[in-house]
Amino acid sequence: MSPSSSTIVLVHGALTDASVWHGVITELQRRGHRVLAPAMPMRGLASDVARLRSFLSTIDGPITVAAHSYGGSVISDPDALTPAVRSLAFVAAFQQDSGETAGELNYRFPGSKLTPDTTLVREALDGNDLYLRPEHFAEVYAADLDPATAAVLAAAQHPINPAALDESFTGEATWRTLPSWALISTADHSIPTEALRDMAKRAGSTVVELDSAHAVPIAHPAETAALILAAAA
């Protein structure tokens, strides 16, 4: 696909917003690609899926979709994508299957530091909001960012309704029918590295491993963009 004819859509995950992609967007735009990074509500998997499909339906021409973290669960659901989507990129992201939940996948292998001790749930008008406790944000999510940047991210978290992590979907997962790429973060304390490897292996994804914590798009924008460009090609 040429830059003039394709669109790359970047889907953020829990605890950050679309700003997690800013460095990656810069890299992709520099190469002439049209890039869009919608804001996801993260109130529930089904509602996020519906939101993404509605957004994608407004785009003309072929699309490559990349997702970070919980965003991978969203783009794994067949109801999230339109027929225009040609390929997928999972960046330290869940590759969820029918009948599975993100919460179950996250603890299938040891290593996640997303625990009751490091997280905080606040009541909200439309459910609950799950946050990382600010003092734990860097070690769990952004260990390879400078402390000042991690502190800003910790203060500006975009929470998720924890109920979304217990939702599943029916139908054939998207990565079973579309070509996929997966960036595996080998120092990840949010989604364990072995979980990422296991999901990518069963999906038959083209894999790139990177010595990074969970905030890969921020810490390594050039490498992340390279993976997405491979998917878009």
Phi, psi and chi 1 to 4 in degrees:
 res  aa     phi    psi   chi1   chi2   chi3   chi4
   1 MET       -  134.7  -64.7 -173.2  -66.8      -
   2 SER   -85.0  154.0   67.4      -      -      -
   3 PRO   -55.2  -32.1  -27.4   35.8      -      -
   4 SER   -74.6  -19.0   60.8      -      -      -
   5 SER  -111.1   -7.9   64.1      -      -      -
   6 SER  -117.8  157.1   64.1      -      -      -
   7 THR  -124.5  136.3  -59.5      -      -      -
   8 ILE  -106.4  123.2  -64.0  172.3      -      -
   9 VAL  -110.3  128.1  174.4      -      -      -
  10 LEU  -110.5  123.5  -53.0  175.0      -      -
  11 VAL  -110.0  118.3 -178.8      -      -      -
  12 HIS   -80.2  168.7   68.6   85.6      -      -
  13 GLY  -112.2 -159.2      -      -      -      -
  14 ALA   -76.3  151.4      -      -      -      -
  15 LEU    79.2  -12.0  -53.1  177.9      -      -
  16 THR  -132.5  168.1   51.5      -      -      -
  17 ASP  -113.1 -163.6   56.8   21.8      -      -
  18 ALA   -64.1  -14.6      -      -      -      -
  19 SER   -64.8  -17.0   65.2      -      -      -
  20 VAL   -59.7  -21.9   74.6      -      -      -
  21 TRP   -96.3    1.6  -65.4  110.8      -      -
  22 HIS   -55.0  -46.8  -78.6 -178.4      -      -
  23 GLY   -65.7  -38.0      -      -      -      -
  24 VAL   -66.8  -41.6  176.1      -      -      -
  25 ILE   -58.9  -43.1  -67.7  169.5      -      -
  26 THR   -57.3  -45.2  -61.5      -      -      -
  27 GLU   -64.0  -42.9  -64.6  -75.0  -20.6      -
  28 LEU   -71.7  -40.6  -64.3  173.2      -      -
  29 GLN   -65.5  -34.1  -71.9  179.4  -23.1      -
  30 ARG   -60.6  -26.7 -173.3  178.3  -63.8  147.0
  31 ARG   -95.9    9.7  -70.7  160.8  176.1   79.0
  32 GLY    90.1   11.1      -      -      -      -
  33 HIS   -88.1  145.3  -74.6  -90.1      -      -
  34 ARG   -81.9  125.0 -178.0 -172.1 -176.2 -150.1
  35 VAL  -127.4  136.7 -172.8      -      -      -
  36 LEU  -132.7  139.2  -61.6  170.5      -      -
  37 ALA  -133.3   88.1      -      -      -      -
  38 PRO   -69.3  154.4   27.7  -35.6      -      -
  39 ALA   -83.1  131.2      -      -      -      -
  40 MET  -105.8  133.1  -57.8  -59.7  -65.7      -
  41 PRO   -67.9  -37.1  -17.7   29.9      -      -
  42 MET    58.9   43.1  -69.0 -172.6  -71.7      -
  43 ARG   -97.9  -15.7  -52.4  -42.4  -57.7  154.4
  44 GLY  -179.8  151.9      -      -      -      -
  45 LEU   -62.6  -47.4  179.2   60.9      -      -
  46 ALA   -61.9  -40.0      -      -      -      -
  47 SER   -72.2  -34.6   56.6      -      -      -
  48 ASP   -67.1  -38.9  -73.7  -29.5      -      -
  49 VAL   -60.7  -46.9  163.1      -      -      -
  50 ALA   -63.2  -39.1      -      -      -      -
  51 ARG   -62.7  -45.0  170.7   73.8  171.8 -126.9
  52 LEU   -66.7  -43.9 -179.3   59.6      -      -
  53 ARG   -61.5  -40.7 -174.7  177.9 -178.0   91.5
  54 SER   -60.5  -42.0  176.4      -      -      -
  55 PHE   -64.8  -47.9 -177.4   83.2      -      -
  56 LEU   -63.4  -29.9  -65.7  176.1      -      -
  57 SER   -68.4  -12.4   69.3      -      -      -
  58 THR   -91.1   -1.0   67.5      -      -      -
  59 ILE  -103.1  130.2  -59.8  171.3      -      -
  60 ASP   -89.0  145.9  -66.0  -32.7      -      -
  61 GLY    85.9  175.8      -      -      -      -
  62 PRO   -66.5  151.2   22.6  -32.1      -      -
  63 ILE  -132.6  139.3  -55.7  169.1      -      -
  64 THR  -110.6  131.9  -66.8      -      -      -
  65 VAL  -114.1  128.9  179.0      -      -      -
  66 ALA  -119.6  145.9      -      -      -      -
  67 ALA  -139.0  149.1      -      -      -      -
  68 HIS  -114.2  137.4  177.5 -124.9      -      -
  69 SER    59.6 -128.5 -167.3      -      -      -
  70 TYR   -59.3  -24.2  159.7   79.4      -      -
  71 GLY   -56.8  -25.8      -      -      -      -
  72 GLY   -65.0  -34.5      -      -      -      -
  73 SER   -63.2  -40.5  -68.8      -      -      -
  74 VAL   -62.5  -48.2  177.4      -      -      -
  75 ILE   -79.4   -8.6   72.9  167.5      -      -
  76 SER   -77.0  -24.2  -67.2      -      -      -
  77 ASP   -74.8  124.7 -171.1  -35.7      -      -
  78 PRO   -61.6  -23.4   21.6  -32.9      -      -
  79 ASP   -75.8   -9.0  -70.0  -23.0      -      -
  80 ALA   -82.3  -23.6      -      -      -      -
  81 LEU  -107.9  154.2  -54.3 -174.9      -      -
  82 THR  -101.0  165.8   63.2      -      -      -
  83 PRO   -61.7  -15.1  -25.9   36.1      -      -
  84 ALA   -74.3  -15.4      -      -      -      -
  85 VAL   -74.2  125.6  176.8      -      -      -
  86 ARG  -104.9  -27.0  -58.4  -72.3 -168.7  -94.8
  87 SER  -158.7  163.2   56.9      -      -      -
  88 LEU  -131.3  147.4  -56.3  170.1      -      -
  89 ALA  -131.4  125.8      -      -      -      -
  90 PHE  -108.4  115.7  -65.8   85.3      -      -
  91 VAL  -108.3  102.4  178.6      -      -      -
  92 ALA    45.7   52.4      -      -      -      -
  93 ALA  -130.6  153.5      -      -      -      -
  94 PHE   -66.3  137.1  -68.6  112.7      -      -
  95 GLN  -114.5   79.6  -68.0  177.4  -94.5      -
  96 GLN   -77.6  147.0 -168.6  168.9  -35.4      -
  97 ASP  -112.9  164.8 -156.7   -2.5      -      -
  98 SER   -54.2  132.1  173.0      -      -      -
  99 GLY    86.1   -8.6      -      -      -      -
 100 GLU   -97.0  165.5  -65.8  178.3  -22.7      -
 101 THR  -126.2  155.2   69.2      -      -      -
 102 ALA   -63.3  -38.9      -      -      -      -
 103 GLY   -61.0  -42.9      -      -      -      -
 104 GLU   -67.0  -42.1 -177.1  -99.1  -34.7      -
 105 LEU   -61.6  -36.3  -75.1  168.3      -      -
 106 ASN   -67.5  -24.5 -155.8   54.5      -      -
 107 TYR  -114.4   15.3  -59.9  103.5      -      -
 108 ARG   -69.9  -28.8 -172.4  172.7  -72.3  179.8
 109 PHE  -123.1  150.5  -67.4   86.0      -      -
 110 PRO   -73.1  158.6   26.3  -33.8      -      -
 111 GLY   128.5  -16.9      -      -      -      -
 112 SER   -74.6  134.7  177.7      -      -      -
 113 LYS   -99.8   12.1  -67.7 -174.6  178.0 -179.0
 114 LEU   -80.9   93.2  -75.2  165.8      -      -
 115 THR  -132.0  168.7   67.9      -      -      -
 116 PRO   -56.8  -26.2  -27.9   36.4      -      -
 117 ASP   -75.3  -26.8  -68.9  -24.6      -      -
 118 THR  -103.3   -7.9   63.0      -      -      -
 119 THR  -113.4  165.8   55.2      -      -      -
 120 LEU  -142.3  132.9  170.6   67.5      -      -
 121 VAL  -112.3  126.0  176.7      -      -      -
 122 ARG  -113.1  143.1  -69.2 -169.9  167.7   99.1
 123 GLU   -69.0  141.6  -68.9 -174.9    7.5      -
 124 ALA  -132.8  168.6      -      -      -      -
 125 LEU   -66.3  -29.0  -67.3  175.8      -      -
 126 ASP  -118.9   40.8   53.7   -7.3      -      -
 127 GLY   125.2 -147.4      -      -      -      -
 128 ASN  -116.5  159.7  -68.6  -42.8      -      -
 129 ASP  -119.2  123.8  -76.0  -19.7      -      -
 130 LEU   -97.7  127.1  175.8   69.6      -      -
 131 TYR  -124.4  160.6  -64.2   84.7      -      -
 132 LEU   -85.6  138.8  -87.5  168.0      -      -
 133 ARG   -62.3  132.3  -65.7 -178.8 -177.0  -85.3
 134 PRO   -52.4  -36.6  -28.6   36.3      -      -
 135 GLU   -70.4  -13.7   64.2  -90.0   24.6      -
 136 HIS  -108.4   -3.6  -67.9  -70.6      -      -
 137 PHE   -58.8  -47.3 -170.1   91.7      -      -
 138 ALA   -61.7  -49.3      -      -      -      -
 139 GLU   -66.1  -32.1   66.7  170.3  -49.4      -
 140 VAL   -86.1  -36.9  177.0      -      -      -
 141 TYR  -117.8  -33.5 -162.9   96.5      -      -
 142 ALA  -142.4   49.2      -      -      -      -
 143 ALA   -66.3  -22.6      -      -      -      -
 144 ASP  -102.3   13.2   46.0    2.4      -      -
 145 LEU   -95.3  157.5  -61.3 -178.7      -      -
 146 ASP   -66.9  149.9   68.9   84.4      -      -
 147 PRO   -57.0  -34.8  -27.1   35.5      -      -
 148 ALA   -66.0  -42.8      -      -      -      -
 149 THR   -65.3  -43.2  -60.2      -      -      -
 150 ALA   -62.0  -37.1      -      -      -      -
 151 ALA   -66.8  -37.6      -      -      -      -
 152 VAL   -64.5  -45.5  169.9      -      -      -
 153 LEU   -60.5  -40.2  -68.1  169.9      -      -
 154 ALA   -63.7  -36.0      -      -      -      -
 155 ALA   -75.6  -25.9      -      -      -      -
 156 ALA  -113.2   35.8      -      -      -      -
 157 GLN   -64.9  145.2  -66.9  179.2   59.0      -
 158 HIS  -104.0  101.8 -178.8   12.7      -      -
 159 PRO   -71.2  164.4   30.1  -37.4      -      -
 160 ILE  -119.8  145.3 -173.4  170.7      -      -
 161 ASN   -69.0  117.2 -175.9  -17.4      -      -
 162 PRO   -58.9  -20.0   17.3  -29.1      -      -
 163 ALA   -61.5  -27.4      -      -      -      -
 164 ALA   -61.9  -29.5      -      -      -      -
 165 LEU   -76.1   -8.2  -56.1  175.7      -      -
 166 ASP  -108.6   10.2  -66.9  -36.0      -      -
 167 GLU   -95.2  147.6  -72.9 -174.7   52.1      -
 168 SER  -125.3 -171.8 -171.4      -      -      -
 169 PHE  -144.6  166.3   58.3   83.9      -      -
 170 THR  -112.1  168.0   58.6      -      -      -
 171 GLY    92.3  170.8      -      -      -      -
 172 GLU   -77.6  125.4 -168.7  170.3   42.3      -
 173 ALA   -57.2  145.0      -      -      -      -
 174 THR   -59.5  -36.1   57.0      -      -      -
 175 TRP   -72.2   -7.3   42.9  -99.3      -      -
 176 ARG   -80.3  -18.8  -68.4 -167.8  179.6  -84.1
 177 THR  -121.5  -16.7   56.6      -      -      -
 178 LEU  -110.8  146.1  -70.4  171.0      -      -
 179 PRO   -63.5  139.4   21.0  -30.4      -      -
 180 SER  -136.0  152.6   63.1      -      -      -
 181 TRP  -122.1  149.0  -79.1 -109.4      -      -
 182 ALA  -137.3  128.0      -      -      -      -
 183 LEU   -99.3  118.7 -162.6  159.8      -      -
 184 ILE   -99.9  120.5  -52.3  -61.1      -      -
 185 SER   -90.4  118.0   40.3      -      -      -
 186 THR   -89.3    1.2   61.2      -      -      -
 187 ALA  -126.4   41.4      -      -      -      -
 188 ASP   -91.4  124.1 -159.5  -42.7      -      -
 189 HIS  -110.4   11.3  -63.1  -56.3      -      -
 190 SER  -100.1  -65.9  -69.0      -      -      -
 191 ILE  -101.8  118.0  -54.8  176.5      -      -
 192 PRO   -56.5  142.1  -25.2   35.2      -      -
 193 THR   -56.1  -41.0  -61.9      -      -      -
 194 GLU   -65.7  -31.5  -71.7  -51.6  -47.3      -
 195 ALA   -66.8  -43.6      -      -      -      -
 196 LEU   -61.2  -43.5  -65.9  169.6      -      -
 197 ARG   -63.5  -43.5  -74.4  173.1  174.4  154.6
 198 ASP   -63.7  -43.2 -174.1   64.8      -      -
 199 MET   -66.6  -41.0  -70.3 -176.2  -74.8      -
 200 ALA   -67.0  -36.8      -      -      -      -
 201 LYS   -65.0  -46.5 -179.8  179.4  179.1 -179.8
 202 ARG   -69.0  -25.6   73.0  175.6 -179.4 -178.7
 203 ALA   -80.6  -12.5      -      -      -      -
 204 GLY    68.8   28.0      -      -      -      -
 205 SER   -72.3  150.8  -58.6      -      -      -
 206 THR   -75.4  122.0  -60.3      -      -      -
 207 VAL  -109.2  137.2  170.6      -      -      -
 208 VAL  -124.9  129.0  172.5      -      -      -
 209 GLU  -103.8  143.2  -65.1 -156.3   -5.5      -
 210 LEU  -141.1  134.1 -168.5   61.8      -      -
 211 ASP   -73.8   91.6 -177.5   13.9      -      -
 212 SER  -152.0  154.0  177.2      -      -      -
 213 ALA   -78.6 -169.9      -      -      -      -
 214 HIS   -68.9  -30.1 -167.7   59.6      -      -
 215 ALA   -79.8   52.3      -      -      -      -
 216 VAL   -58.1  -44.8 -175.3      -      -      -
 217 PRO   -60.6  -29.3  -22.9   34.5      -      -
 218 ILE   -82.8  -45.0  -56.5  173.1      -      -
 219 ALA   -73.9  -31.8      -      -      -      -
 220 HIS  -136.4   65.6  -57.5  -79.1      -      -
 221 PRO   -64.6  -37.1   22.3  -33.2      -      -
 222 ALA   -66.5  -44.0      -      -      -      -
 223 GLU   -68.3  -38.1  -66.5   90.4  -23.1      -
 224 THR   -64.3  -44.2  -57.7      -      -      -
 225 ALA   -62.3  -37.6      -      -      -      -
 226 ALA   -62.2  -41.1      -      -      -      -
 227 LEU   -63.2  -44.2  179.9   94.8      -      -
 228 ILE   -66.4  -37.0  -64.7  168.6      -      -
 229 LEU   -65.0  -36.1  -73.5  170.0      -      -
 230 ALA   -62.7  -40.9      -      -      -      -
 231 ALA   -66.2  -39.9      -      -      -      -
 232 ALA   -71.3  -20.5      -      -      -      -
 233 ALA   -79.2      -      -      -      -      -
